[in-house]
Amino acid sequence: MSIPLRQVPVAKPVLDEREVEAVRRVILSGWVTQGPEVAAFEKEFASMVGAPHACAVSNCTTALHLALMAVGVGPGDEVITASHSFIATANAIRYCGAVPVFVDVEAGGFNIDPALIEPAISPRTKAILCVHQLGMPCDLSKIVEIGKRHGIPVIEDAACAIGSEILWNGTWEKIGKPHGDIACFSFHPRKVVTTGDGGMLTTRNPEYDAKFRLWRQHSMSVTDAVRHGSRDVIFETYPEVGFNYRMTDLQAAVGREQLKRLPEIVARRRQLAEAYSRHLSGTAGLIAPLEPHWGRSNWQSYCVGLPHWSDQRATMQALLDAGVSTRRGVMNIHLEGAYAQSGSFRAGSSLQRSIDAQFGSLILPLFTQMTDDDLSRVADSLIAVVVDEQPRQAQVG
């Protein structure tokens, strides 16, 4: 009787007794919601990326919402962004009553094409929302320059990019410094570090940071920490409509432990990405992702371009049958039902490269605990599938 192969997952969070002990400490402290652990996590995160201000929230979608509100995006405005992204990128724009303007990705990559941003600007453009897709930095220097030239704020959707770096004025700097006006991060379990769920905003603008902190807690005028620490009775007020976008101290305690691991996590992921590229090089039709000379990815995901003769779904099924989990290329928001109705978005350019990327690429397993044998098995399985597909397609042709 044959023993079934162990399934290789696409992703796996790095968690152990250190996170367990951190949560235990918070539970026994009696303060489990937004409090001292969140404040410490914010301080440590800001220091890690080199940002003057960091504000923790419930997830990256809420971070994007607050960022857009802070720069003044409102009903009827337009925000230029990529369709080739998780749907949350555009949803946050619509939460503000604004319209996403989708432009295409670069040739040979998965990030927004800076050359297409300026032609998409209109009198209604209120922000540029760029995405560091799959952890690969987008061309911020060009995007920020466009924003400055037109007086348009730049928000970075850095959901996947904690630990990624960019060469900025000759110095390697962390994504999140920020280089635009605001950067937004995710701590979902699919990301490089996790708090179960959660988000963070970084900015150099103290006024933006003050707005984030007010809005995340129903716009309560006095924080819980100030009220509980006061010797005098304090009655809070609610001067404007806010949101329940808080992070708990339980999550923040986990996040603090995760930040300590970040350098070794990113280093291992970079090793794995290099190994994938070596294994896959020379295989006809397969296109390995490449870092630009000015960017270093955290390799949150390793996404390969498939040969033109491959059927994406069939390739994924063959790999799944071989015990290898994969995911299709990044979605395109404009193809989803929520955006099919008239007026829900504006196309600022052709989106053909984005569509080709979604249906012509594959995300392979990559996680810190992945062994060299795991990686070889995944790479060899993929090579076998695409090589086996080629003659059948040629015969059909």
C-alpha positions as CSV (number, residue, x, y, z in Angstrom):
1,M,0.0,0.0,0.0
2,S,1.5,3.3,-1.1
3,I,1.8,6.2,1.4
4,P,0.1,9.4,0.2
5,L,2.5,12.3,-0.4
6,R,2.5,15.1,2.2
7,Q,0.8,18.1,0.8
8,V,3.1,21.1,0.3
9,P,1.0,24.2,1.3
10,V,1.3,27.6,-0.4
11,A,2.0,29.4,2.8
12,K,2.4,28.7,6.5
13,P,2.8,31.2,9.4
14,V,5.9,31.1,11.6
15,L,4.5,30.7,15.2
16,D,5.7,28.8,18.2
17,E,5.9,29.0,22.0
18,R,7.2,32.6,21.9
19,E,3.9,33.8,20.6
20,V,2.0,31.6,23.0
21,E,3.9,33.1,26.0
22,A,3.4,36.6,24.7
23,V,-0.4,36.1,24.5
24,R,-0.3,34.4,28.0
25,R,1.4,37.5,29.4
26,V,-1.3,39.8,28.0
27,I,-4.2,37.7,29.2
28,L,-2.8,37.6,32.7
29,S,-2.2,41.4,32.7
30,G,-5.9,42.0,32.4
31,W,-5.6,44.6,29.6
32,V,-6.4,42.7,26.4
33,T,-7.7,45.4,24.0
34,Q,-5.9,48.5,22.5
35,G,-3.4,49.4,25.2
36,P,0.3,49.2,26.2
37,E,1.1,46.3,23.9
38,V,-0.3,48.1,20.9
39,A,1.6,51.2,21.8
40,A,4.8,49.2,22.1
41,F,4.2,47.4,18.8
42,E,3.6,50.7,17.1
43,K,6.9,52.1,18.4
44,E,8.9,49.0,17.5
45,F,7.3,48.9,14.0
46,A,8.1,52.6,13.4
47,S,11.7,52.0,14.4
48,M,12.0,49.0,12.2
49,V,10.9,50.7,9.0
50,G,12.3,54.1,9.8
51,A,8.9,55.9,10.1
52,P,8.2,58.9,12.4
53,H,4.7,57.6,13.1
54,A,3.0,54.1,13.1
55,C,-0.6,53.5,14.0
56,A,-2.0,50.0,14.5
57,V,-5.5,49.1,13.3
58,S,-7.7,46.0,12.8
59,N,-6.5,45.1,9.3
60,C,-4.9,46.5,6.1
61,T,-8.3,47.3,4.5
62,T,-9.2,49.6,7.4
63,A,-5.7,51.1,7.1
64,L,-6.3,51.9,3.5
65,H,-9.7,53.4,4.3
66,L,-8.2,55.7,6.9
67,A,-5.3,56.6,4.7
68,L,-7.7,57.7,1.9
69,M,-9.9,59.6,4.3
70,A,-6.8,61.4,5.7
71,V,-5.7,62.8,2.3
72,G,-9.2,64.0,1.7
73,V,-10.7,61.4,-0.7
74,G,-14.5,61.7,-0.7
75,P,-17.6,61.1,-2.8
76,G,-17.1,61.7,-6.5
77,D,-13.3,61.8,-6.3
78,E,-11.1,59.5,-8.3
79,V,-8.1,57.4,-7.1
80,I,-5.6,55.9,-9.6
81,T,-4.6,52.4,-8.7
82,A,-4.1,48.9,-10.2
83,S,-6.9,46.4,-11.0
84,H,-4.3,43.7,-10.7
85,S,-4.6,43.5,-6.9
86,F,-6.6,42.0,-4.1
87,I,-10.1,43.4,-4.1
88,A,-9.6,45.3,-0.8
89,T,-7.4,47.9,-2.7
90,A,-10.4,49.1,-4.6
91,N,-13.0,48.4,-1.9
92,A,-11.3,51.0,0.4
93,I,-11.7,53.6,-2.4
94,R,-15.4,52.9,-2.7
95,Y,-15.8,53.0,1.1
96,C,-15.0,56.7,0.6
97,G,-17.6,57.1,-2.1
98,A,-14.8,57.6,-4.7
99,V,-14.2,55.9,-8.0
100,P,-11.1,53.7,-8.7
101,V,-9.3,54.4,-11.9
102,F,-7.5,51.3,-13.0
103,V,-4.3,51.3,-15.0
104,D,-2.3,48.4,-16.3
105,V,0.8,46.7,-14.9
106,E,4.3,46.9,-16.3
107,A,5.3,44.6,-19.1
108,G,6.9,41.5,-17.5
109,G,5.8,42.4,-13.9
110,F,2.9,42.6,-11.6
111,N,3.1,46.2,-10.4
112,I,1.4,49.4,-11.7
113,D,3.1,50.9,-14.7
114,P,4.2,54.5,-13.8
115,A,4.1,55.5,-17.4
116,L,0.3,55.0,-17.4
117,I,-0.5,57.0,-14.3
118,E,-0.1,60.5,-15.6
119,P,-2.3,60.1,-18.7
120,A,-5.1,58.8,-16.3
121,I,-5.0,61.9,-14.1
122,S,-8.2,64.0,-14.3
123,P,-9.5,67.1,-12.4
124,R,-11.2,64.6,-10.0
125,T,-8.0,62.7,-9.1
126,K,-7.4,62.9,-5.4
127,A,-4.8,60.2,-4.7
128,I,-2.6,57.6,-6.3
129,L,-2.8,54.2,-4.6
130,C,0.1,52.1,-5.7
131,V,0.6,48.4,-4.6
132,H,3.8,46.6,-3.8
133,Q,2.4,43.4,-5.3
134,L,3.4,40.1,-3.7
135,G,6.1,41.9,-1.8
136,M,7.9,43.2,-4.9
137,P,8.5,47.0,-4.5
138,C,6.8,49.1,-7.2
139,D,8.7,52.0,-8.9
140,L,8.1,54.5,-6.1
141,S,10.6,57.0,-7.3
142,K,8.7,57.6,-10.5
143,I,5.3,57.4,-8.8
144,V,6.2,59.9,-6.0
145,E,7.6,62.3,-8.6
146,I,4.3,62.2,-10.5
147,G,2.4,62.8,-7.3
148,K,4.6,65.8,-6.4
149,R,4.4,67.2,-9.9
150,H,0.6,67.2,-9.8
151,G,0.1,67.9,-6.1
152,I,-1.5,64.4,-5.6
153,P,-0.8,62.3,-2.4
154,V,0.7,58.9,-2.9
155,I,-0.5,56.0,-0.7
156,E,1.3,52.7,-0.7
157,D,-0.6,49.5,-0.4
158,A,2.2,47.6,1.3
159,A,0.0,44.8,2.6
160,C,2.5,42.2,1.3
161,A,5.7,44.2,1.7
162,I,6.9,44.2,5.3
163,G,10.7,43.6,5.1
164,S,10.9,44.6,1.4
165,E,13.5,47.3,0.5
166,I,14.0,50.0,-2.0
167,L,17.1,51.9,-3.1
168,W,16.3,55.5,-2.3
169,N,18.8,58.3,-3.0
170,G,21.6,55.7,-3.0
171,T,20.6,54.1,0.3
172,W,18.6,50.8,0.9
173,E,15.5,51.7,2.9
174,K,12.6,49.7,4.2
175,I,9.2,49.9,2.5
176,G,7.1,51.8,5.0
177,K,9.5,54.6,5.8
178,P,7.3,55.9,4.0
179,H,8.4,57.2,0.7
180,G,4.9,58.3,-0.4
181,D,2.6,60.1,2.0
182,I,1.2,57.0,3.9
183,A,2.0,53.3,3.7
184,C,-0.4,50.5,4.8
185,F,0.5,47.0,6.0
186,S,-1.3,43.7,6.6
187,F,-0.6,41.1,9.3
188,H,-3.0,38.5,7.8
189,P,-1.7,34.9,8.2
190,R,-0.8,34.8,4.5
191,K,1.7,37.6,5.0
192,V,5.4,37.4,6.0
193,V,4.6,38.2,9.7
194,T,1.1,37.8,11.3
195,T,-0.9,38.9,14.3
196,G,-3.8,36.7,13.2
197,D,-5.2,39.7,11.5
198,G,-4.3,43.4,11.8
199,G,-2.9,46.4,10.0
200,M,-0.5,49.3,10.4
201,L,-0.2,52.8,8.9
202,T,3.1,54.6,8.7
203,T,3.5,58.3,7.8
204,R,5.8,61.3,8.4
205,N,2.8,63.6,8.8
206,P,1.8,64.0,12.4
207,E,-1.7,65.4,11.4
208,Y,-2.4,62.2,9.5
209,D,-1.3,60.1,12.4
210,A,-3.6,62.0,14.8
211,K,-6.5,61.4,12.5
212,F,-5.8,57.7,12.3
213,R,-5.8,57.5,16.1
214,L,-9.0,59.5,16.5
215,W,-11.0,57.6,13.8
216,R,-9.8,54.1,14.7
217,Q,-11.6,54.3,18.1
218,H,-15.0,55.9,17.2
219,S,-13.4,59.3,17.3
220,M,-13.3,59.2,21.1
221,S,-11.7,62.3,22.3
222,V,-9.8,60.6,25.2
223,T,-8.1,57.2,24.9
224,D,-8.7,54.4,27.3
225,A,-5.1,54.6,28.5
226,V,-5.4,58.3,29.4
227,R,-8.8,57.9,31.0
228,H,-7.8,54.9,33.1
229,G,-4.5,56.5,34.1
230,S,-6.0,59.8,35.2
231,R,-6.5,60.8,38.9
232,D,-9.5,62.9,37.8
233,V,-12.8,61.8,36.4
234,I,-12.8,62.3,32.6
235,F,-15.8,62.2,30.3
236,E,-14.9,61.5,26.7
237,T,-16.7,63.1,23.8
238,Y,-17.2,62.0,20.2
239,P,-16.7,65.1,17.9
240,E,-17.2,63.3,14.6
241,V,-18.1,59.9,13.2
242,G,-15.4,57.3,13.6
243,F,-14.9,53.6,13.3
244,N,-14.2,50.5,15.4
245,Y,-10.8,49.8,13.8
246,R,-8.8,48.9,16.9
247,M,-6.1,46.3,17.3
248,T,-6.1,44.2,20.5
249,D,-3.2,43.8,22.8
250,L,-3.3,40.1,22.2
251,Q,-2.6,40.7,18.5
252,A,0.1,43.3,19.2
253,A,1.9,41.0,21.6
254,V,2.1,38.4,18.8
255,G,3.2,41.1,16.4
256,R,6.1,42.2,18.7
257,E,7.4,38.6,18.7
258,Q,7.0,38.4,14.9
259,L,9.0,41.6,14.4
260,K,11.9,40.0,16.2
261,R,11.9,37.1,13.7
262,L,11.5,39.3,10.6
263,P,15.2,39.5,9.6
264,E,15.6,35.7,9.6
265,I,12.2,35.1,8.0
266,V,13.1,37.4,5.1
267,A,16.6,36.0,4.7
268,R,15.2,32.5,4.4
269,R,12.5,33.5,1.9
270,R,15.2,35.2,-0.2
271,Q,17.2,31.9,-0.1
272,L,14.2,30.0,-1.3
273,A,13.4,32.4,-4.1
274,E,17.0,32.2,-5.4
275,A,16.7,28.4,-5.2
276,Y,13.4,28.4,-7.2
277,S,15.0,30.6,-9.9
278,R,18.0,28.2,-10.2
279,H,15.7,25.2,-10.4
280,L,13.4,26.7,-13.0
281,S,16.0,28.4,-15.2
282,G,16.4,26.8,-18.6
283,T,12.8,25.3,-18.6
284,A,11.2,26.4,-21.9
285,G,8.3,28.8,-21.4
286,L,8.6,29.3,-17.6
287,I,9.2,32.9,-16.6
288,A,10.8,33.4,-13.1
289,P,10.1,36.7,-11.3
290,L,12.9,39.2,-11.3
291,E,13.8,42.0,-8.8
292,P,14.5,45.4,-10.3
293,H,18.1,46.7,-9.5
294,W,16.6,49.2,-7.1
295,G,14.3,46.8,-5.2
296,R,14.6,43.9,-2.9
297,S,11.5,41.7,-2.3
298,N,10.6,39.9,0.9
299,W,9.3,37.2,-1.5
300,Q,5.9,37.1,0.2
301,S,4.9,35.1,-2.9
302,Y,6.9,33.5,-5.7
303,C,4.8,33.9,-8.9
304,V,6.0,32.3,-12.2
305,G,4.8,33.0,-15.7
306,L,3.5,29.9,-17.4
307,P,4.3,28.8,-21.0
308,H,1.8,30.0,-23.6
309,W,0.8,26.4,-24.2
310,S,-0.1,25.7,-20.5
311,D,-3.7,25.7,-19.2
312,Q,-3.5,27.4,-15.8
313,R,-6.3,25.4,-14.2
314,A,-5.1,22.1,-15.6
315,T,-1.5,22.8,-14.5
316,M,-2.8,23.6,-11.0
317,Q,-4.8,20.4,-10.8
318,A,-1.9,18.3,-12.0
319,L,0.3,19.9,-9.3
320,L,-2.4,19.4,-6.6
321,D,-2.7,15.7,-7.7
322,A,1.1,15.6,-7.0
323,G,0.6,17.0,-3.5
324,V,1.6,20.6,-4.4
325,S,-0.8,23.4,-3.6
326,T,-0.7,26.5,-5.8
327,R,-2.7,29.7,-6.4
328,R,-3.6,31.4,-9.6
329,G,-2.0,34.7,-10.5
330,V,-3.2,37.8,-8.7
331,M,-6.9,38.7,-9.4
332,N,-8.1,41.6,-11.5
333,I,-10.7,43.7,-9.6
334,H,-12.4,45.0,-12.7
335,L,-13.4,41.4,-13.7
336,E,-15.3,40.7,-10.4
337,G,-19.0,41.1,-10.1
338,A,-18.8,43.8,-7.5
339,Y,-17.1,46.0,-10.1
340,A,-19.1,44.9,-13.2
341,Q,-21.8,47.5,-12.8
342,S,-21.5,50.8,-14.7
343,G,-19.8,53.6,-12.8
344,S,-18.0,51.4,-10.3
345,F,-14.7,52.1,-11.9
346,R,-13.0,54.0,-14.7
347,A,-10.4,52.3,-16.9
348,G,-7.4,54.6,-17.2
349,S,-5.7,52.4,-19.8
350,S,-5.9,49.1,-21.4
351,L,-5.8,46.4,-18.8
352,Q,-4.6,43.5,-21.1
353,R,-1.3,42.9,-19.4
354,S,-3.1,42.6,-16.0
355,I,-5.5,40.1,-17.5
356,D,-2.7,38.1,-19.1
357,A,-0.9,38.1,-15.7
358,Q,-3.9,36.7,-13.8
359,F,-4.5,33.8,-16.2
360,G,-1.0,33.2,-17.3
361,S,0.9,32.9,-13.9
362,L,1.0,30.7,-10.9
363,I,1.9,31.3,-7.2
364,L,4.1,28.5,-5.9
365,P,4.6,27.4,-2.3
366,L,7.0,29.5,-0.3
367,F,7.2,29.6,3.5
368,T,10.0,29.9,6.0
369,Q,9.8,26.3,7.3
370,M,10.0,25.0,3.7
371,T,12.8,22.5,3.3
372,D,15.2,22.3,0.3
373,D,13.6,18.9,-0.5
374,D,10.1,20.6,-0.5
375,L,11.3,23.2,-2.9
376,S,12.9,20.7,-5.2
377,R,9.8,18.6,-5.2
378,V,7.6,21.6,-6.1
379,A,10.0,22.8,-8.9
380,D,10.5,19.3,-10.4
381,S,6.7,18.7,-10.3
382,L,6.1,22.0,-12.1
383,I,8.8,21.3,-14.7
384,A,7.4,17.8,-15.3
385,V,3.8,19.2,-15.8
386,V,4.7,22.0,-18.3
387,V,7.1,19.8,-20.3
388,D,4.5,17.0,-20.5
389,E,1.9,19.6,-21.7
390,Q,4.0,20.9,-24.5
391,P,4.0,18.0,-26.9
392,R,0.2,17.5,-26.5
393,Q,-0.4,21.1,-27.4
394,A,2.0,20.9,-30.3
395,Q,0.1,17.9,-31.7
396,V,-3.2,19.6,-31.3
397,G,-1.7,22.6,-33.2
